[in-house]
Amino acid sequence: MNEHLKEPGGKVRLYVEAPLGKAARIEPNAGQAHYLLHVMRAKAGDGVSLFNGRDGEWLARVDHVTKRSCMLICERQARAQSETLDVWLCFAPINKTPADYVVQKATELGVRVLQPVITRRTIISRINLERMRANAIEAAEQSDRLTVPEIREALSLNELFSDWPADRRILFCDEAGDAPSIAEALKSARGSPWAVLTGPEGGFDPAERESIRALKSVTPVSLGPRILRADTAALAALAIWQALQGDWR
C-alpha cells in the first residue's frame, strides 16, 4: 500500500455525491482520479477515505486501475454521520483571493451555510458559486469534516431579512464600535441557531447599519479597537463563536 495513503495524519479523503455503504462501488470524477493516480500515485489495494455528508466516513480501497480512472470499493464505515454545527456565515463578497480564504477557513471553522450578501458598498458584482463550492469541498476534505457547507445564491440585505428564520439569532459585527464586545455578548446569550453577519471592505452604510440593529434577532457586537479587514472580521467572529458557543468548549 502507498505510504502516503496510510500514514497517520496523511490519509486521502474525498468528497463524493454517491451513496456510501458496504461494497458500494464509487467511480471518482476525472479530477479526483488524476489526483489519486498521478499526484498521490495510488495503486490497486491502496486505501482512501470517502464521505458524502449523509452516510458518515467510509474506508475504501482502490481497484480496477487504468491510466486515467479507477474504482473505489467501500469496505467499512470509519465514522458515523454526525450533526454539523448550526452556524451560518452571511458575508459581503470581497476580492477573489480573500474570498477563497474566507470560504476555506469558514469551512474549517464548521459553518453550515455560506450566504453571500450584497450591500450598498459591495464592490464585487459577480460571484462564482462553483469556485466557492470547490474551495469548500477541498477544505472539508482536508479538515476532517463529514459535511460540506451549503453554498447559497447571493441576496440583498432586504432579501436576506425578508425571509429570515424567526429562531435564528444574528451576531452582527458592527465596526462602529458602540456595541458590547463579542465575548461579552456571547457569554450572556445562550442557545442556537446563530448566524454571523459581516460587511464589505467599506463597511455597512449608516442606513443599513440602523436597519440591521433594529431587527429583534440581531445582537450587535464589537471586534475590538482596531479596524479589521472584512475577511479577518468574519473569521475572528467565527472563531470566538466556536470558543464560546460551538464545539471548542
C-alpha positions as CSV (number, residue, x, y, z in Angstrom):
1,M,0.0,0.0,0.0
2,N,1.2,3.5,-0.8
3,E,2.7,5.0,2.3
4,H,1.2,8.4,1.6
5,L,-2.3,6.8,1.7
6,K,-1.9,5.1,5.1
7,E,0.4,7.1,7.3
8,P,-1.2,8.8,10.3
9,G,-2.5,12.3,9.6
10,G,-1.8,11.9,5.9
11,K,-4.8,10.0,4.7
12,V,-6.5,10.9,1.5
13,R,-10.1,12.0,1.9
14,L,-12.5,12.6,-1.0
15,Y,-16.0,14.0,-1.1
16,V,-18.4,12.2,-3.4
17,E,-22.0,12.6,-4.2
18,A,-22.9,8.9,-4.5
19,P,-24.4,6.8,-1.6
20,L,-21.8,5.0,0.6
21,G,-22.2,1.6,2.1
22,K,-20.7,-1.8,2.4
23,A,-19.3,-2.9,-1.1
24,A,-20.5,0.3,-2.7
25,R,-18.6,1.0,-5.9
26,I,-17.7,4.6,-6.4
27,E,-16.1,6.0,-9.6
28,P,-14.2,9.2,-8.8
29,N,-14.6,12.1,-11.2
30,A,-11.8,13.0,-13.6
31,G,-10.1,15.5,-11.2
32,Q,-10.2,13.0,-8.3
33,A,-8.9,10.2,-10.4
34,H,-6.0,12.4,-11.6
35,Y,-5.2,13.4,-8.1
36,L,-5.2,9.8,-6.8
37,L,-3.3,8.2,-9.7
38,H,-0.9,10.9,-10.8
39,V,-0.4,13.1,-7.7
40,M,-0.7,10.5,-4.9
41,R,0.5,7.6,-7.1
42,A,-2.2,5.3,-5.8
43,K,-2.2,1.7,-6.8
44,A,-4.7,-1.1,-6.6
45,G,-5.3,-2.0,-3.0
46,D,-4.4,1.4,-1.5
47,G,-6.8,2.9,0.9
48,V,-8.9,6.1,0.6
49,S,-11.5,7.7,2.9
50,L,-14.8,8.8,1.4
51,F,-17.6,11.0,2.7
52,N,-20.8,12.4,1.2
53,G,-22.4,14.4,4.0
54,R,-25.0,11.7,4.6
55,D,-23.5,8.3,5.3
56,G,-20.6,9.0,7.5
57,E,-17.0,8.3,6.5
58,W,-16.1,5.1,4.8
59,L,-12.8,3.4,4.2
60,A,-12.5,2.2,0.6
61,R,-9.8,0.5,-1.5
62,V,-8.6,1.4,-5.0
63,D,-9.4,-1.2,-7.6
64,H,-9.7,-1.6,-11.4
65,V,-6.9,1.0,-12.1
66,T,-6.4,2.2,-15.6
67,K,-4.2,5.1,-16.9
68,R,-7.0,7.6,-16.3
69,S,-9.5,6.1,-14.0
70,C,-10.1,3.7,-11.2
71,M,-12.9,2.3,-9.0
72,L,-13.2,2.8,-5.2
73,I,-14.9,0.0,-3.3
74,C,-16.2,0.7,0.2
75,E,-15.1,-1.8,2.8
76,R,-16.2,-0.4,6.2
77,Q,-17.5,2.6,7.9
78,A,-14.9,4.5,9.9
79,R,-17.2,7.2,11.4
80,A,-21.0,7.5,11.7
81,Q,-22.6,10.7,10.3
82,S,-22.9,13.4,12.9
83,E,-24.7,16.8,13.0
84,T,-23.0,19.9,11.7
85,L,-22.8,22.9,14.0
86,D,-25.8,25.2,13.2
87,V,-24.0,28.5,12.5
88,W,-24.2,30.4,9.2
89,L,-21.8,33.0,7.8
90,C,-23.6,35.8,6.0
91,F,-20.9,38.0,4.4
92,A,-20.5,40.6,1.8
93,P,-18.4,39.3,-1.2
94,I,-14.8,40.5,-1.4
95,N,-12.0,40.2,-3.9
96,K,-11.2,36.7,-5.2
97,T,-8.2,35.8,-3.1
98,P,-9.6,36.9,0.3
99,A,-13.0,35.3,-0.7
100,D,-11.3,32.0,-1.4
101,Y,-9.6,32.2,2.0
102,V,-12.8,33.1,3.8
103,V,-14.7,30.1,2.3
104,Q,-11.8,27.7,3.1
105,K,-11.3,28.8,6.7
106,A,-15.1,29.2,7.4
107,T,-15.4,25.6,6.3
108,E,-12.7,24.6,8.7
109,L,-14.4,26.5,11.4
110,G,-17.6,24.5,11.0
111,V,-20.1,26.7,9.3
112,R,-23.2,25.0,7.9
113,V,-24.2,27.7,5.4
114,L,-22.2,30.3,3.4
115,Q,-24.5,33.1,2.4
116,P,-23.1,36.0,0.2
117,V,-24.9,39.3,0.9
118,I,-24.9,42.2,-1.5
119,T,-24.7,45.6,0.4
120,R,-24.6,49.2,-0.9
121,R,-20.8,49.2,-0.6
122,T,-20.2,45.8,-2.1
123,I,-17.7,46.2,-5.0
124,I,-17.9,42.6,-6.3
125,S,-20.6,42.3,-8.9
126,R,-20.0,38.7,-10.0
127,I,-19.9,35.7,-7.6
128,N,-18.6,32.4,-8.7
129,L,-20.6,29.9,-6.7
130,E,-18.9,26.9,-8.3
131,R,-15.5,28.2,-7.2
132,M,-16.9,28.7,-3.7
133,R,-18.1,25.1,-3.6
134,A,-14.8,23.8,-4.9
135,N,-13.0,25.6,-2.2
136,A,-15.4,24.4,0.5
137,I,-15.1,20.8,-0.7
138,E,-11.3,20.9,-0.6
139,A,-11.4,22.5,2.9
140,A,-13.8,19.8,4.1
141,E,-11.7,17.0,2.8
142,Q,-8.6,18.4,4.5
143,S,-10.2,19.4,7.8
144,D,-11.8,16.0,8.6
145,R,-15.3,17.4,8.2
146,L,-18.1,14.9,7.4
147,T,-20.1,17.6,5.5
148,V,-19.6,20.4,3.0
149,P,-21.2,23.8,3.8
150,E,-24.3,24.7,1.7
151,I,-23.4,27.5,-0.7
152,R,-26.3,29.8,-1.4
153,E,-27.1,32.3,-4.1
154,A,-26.3,35.9,-3.2
155,L,-29.1,38.0,-1.7
156,S,-29.5,41.7,-1.0
157,L,-29.8,42.7,2.7
158,N,-33.6,43.2,2.1
159,E,-34.0,39.8,0.6
160,L,-32.0,38.2,3.3
161,F,-34.1,39.7,6.1
162,S,-37.4,39.4,4.4
163,D,-37.4,35.6,4.9
164,W,-35.2,35.3,7.9
165,P,-35.9,32.4,10.3
166,A,-37.5,33.7,13.5
167,D,-35.5,31.4,15.7
168,R,-32.0,32.2,14.3
169,R,-30.0,34.9,16.1
170,I,-27.7,37.2,14.2
171,L,-24.3,38.1,15.5
172,F,-23.8,41.5,13.8
173,C,-20.1,42.5,13.6
174,D,-20.6,46.3,13.9
175,E,-17.5,48.3,13.0
176,A,-18.9,51.5,14.6
177,G,-17.6,50.4,17.9
178,D,-20.5,51.3,20.2
179,A,-21.6,47.7,20.8
180,P,-20.5,45.2,23.6
181,S,-17.5,43.0,22.9
182,I,-18.3,39.8,21.1
183,A,-17.1,37.7,24.0
184,E,-19.3,39.6,26.5
185,A,-22.4,39.3,24.2
186,L,-21.9,35.6,23.6
187,K,-21.3,34.7,27.3
188,S,-24.6,36.2,28.2
189,A,-26.5,34.8,25.2
190,R,-27.0,31.0,25.1
191,G,-28.7,28.8,22.6
192,S,-28.7,28.3,18.9
193,P,-29.1,28.5,15.9
194,W,-26.8,31.5,15.1
195,A,-25.6,33.4,12.1
196,V,-22.5,35.7,11.8
197,L,-23.1,38.8,9.7
198,T,-20.1,40.8,8.3
199,G,-19.9,43.7,5.9
200,P,-17.9,44.7,2.8
201,E,-14.5,46.3,2.7
202,G,-16.0,49.7,3.1
203,G,-18.4,48.7,5.9
204,F,-22.2,49.0,6.0
205,D,-23.5,52.4,5.3
206,P,-25.4,54.2,8.1
207,A,-28.9,53.4,6.9
208,E,-28.0,49.7,6.5
209,R,-26.4,49.6,10.0
210,E,-29.5,51.3,11.5
211,S,-31.9,48.8,9.8
212,I,-29.8,45.8,10.9
213,R,-29.6,46.9,14.5
214,A,-33.4,47.4,14.6
215,L,-34.1,43.7,14.0
216,K,-35.1,41.8,17.1
217,S,-32.9,38.8,16.2
218,V,-29.8,40.9,16.0
219,T,-27.0,41.1,18.6
220,P,-24.6,43.9,17.6
221,V,-21.0,43.2,18.8
222,S,-17.6,44.9,18.6
223,L,-14.5,43.0,17.5
224,G,-12.2,45.3,19.4
225,P,-10.5,48.7,19.0
226,R,-8.8,48.0,15.6
227,I,-10.5,48.2,12.2
228,L,-10.3,44.6,10.8
229,R,-10.4,43.6,7.1
230,A,-13.6,42.1,6.0
231,D,-12.1,38.6,5.8
232,T,-10.3,38.9,9.1
233,A,-13.6,40.1,10.9
234,A,-15.6,37.1,9.5
235,L,-13.1,34.5,10.7
236,A,-12.3,36.2,14.0
237,A,-16.1,36.2,14.8
238,L,-16.5,32.6,13.9
239,A,-13.5,31.5,16.0
240,I,-14.8,33.4,19.0
241,W,-18.3,31.9,18.5
242,Q,-16.7,28.5,18.3
243,A,-14.9,29.0,21.5
244,L,-17.9,30.2,23.5
245,Q,-20.9,28.5,21.8
246,G,-19.6,25.8,19.5
247,D,-17.6,22.6,19.7
248,W,-14.4,24.2,21.0
249,R,-15.8,24.4,24.5
